[in-house]
């Protein structure tokens, strides 16, 4: 539903945000729109679990 040019620009902006941290990760929820927690809940849950695991290991 998004024009290709707009999609490419959006990805470019997302990667720019990604580069602002040395400890970041870009996760593409390909089957989701604005609410991946509804359309791909496992992806979101796994991402949160991974964050918690990484933070726990930093202590």
C-alpha positions, -999 to +999 in steps of 0.1 A: +000+000+000+030+023+002+047+036-030+081+022-036+099+055-033+082+062+000+091+027+013+127+032+003+129+066+021+113+051+052+139+023+053+166+049+048+153+069+078+150+037+099+187+028+091+197+063+100+181+059+134+198+025+138+232+041+133+227+064+162+234+036+187+263+011+188+239-014+203+209-014+181+190-039+159+166-034+130+138-059+131+116-060+100+080-070+108+072-079+071+036-090+078+026-060+099+013-025+096+013+000+124+005-027+151+030-056+149+020-066+184-014-077+169-003-091+136+031-106+146+030-110+184+057-136+185+081-113+167+075-086+193+076-109+222+109-124+210+124-089+205+114-079+240+128-111+255+161-106+236+164-070+250+158-083+285+184-110+280+210-086+267+204-061+295+206-088+321+240-099+307+253-063+310+250-064+348 
